Amino acid sequence: MAVSSLYLLYTLGVKHHINNVIKAELTEHSIRYDKLLSVPVGAGSLKWFGVAKTEDSLYIGKISDLTHNHISFSSFAINDDLLDGVDDELVDRMKWFAQDFYTVAEQDGKIRIYNMQCDMQGTRAYGDYKAPTAFYFEIDQHADGTYELTTGMHKKENK
């Protein structure tokens, strides 16, 4: 019990440090944000992603060294307009589940919702297409108003 309690305290301390680093970097880049999310990735709480939400975009940065204080942010438009015409109950539930940390994209006529709290692995690039993380929910809207909700995963090709 003592070991797990110490690990919890260590992780909370690291999270506090990471949040301060992310806030300082956002200020340095003149990014004004409404909400901030920091997510540990992997064992040991040594690698983190920071996600800052503005009115219309998410800024995602990776911290892989706790002593490294420079973060390069990638920006992704939230694209709420792509959800127009999609089942309102489904949209509300997906937004609630993501706690406002999501982006929406369209690929091959299907709507993809990237939830930054699910399986954060960093950005994926495929030519001109850039995804904010590997995992996504995909909505295939049918002509009769029904839809199919599935999940998918981008394979790692680029950072």
Sequence and secondary structure as in RCSB ss.txt:
>XXXX:A:sequence
MAVSSLYLLYTLGVKHHINNVIKAELTEHSIRYDKLLSVPVGAGSLKWFGVAKTEDSLYIGKISDLTHNHISFSS
FAINDDLLDGVDDELVDRMKWFAQDFYTVAEQDGKIRIYNMQCDMQGTRAYGDYKAPTAFYFEIDQHADGTYELT
TGMHKKENK
>XXXX:A:secstr
 HHHHHHHHHHHHHHHHHHHHHHHHHHHTT   SEEEEEEESGGG EEEEEEE SSEEEEEEE  TT     EEE
EE  GGGGTTS HHHHHHHHHHHTT EEEEEETTEEEEEETTSS    EEETTEEESSSEEEEEEE TTS EEEE
EEE      
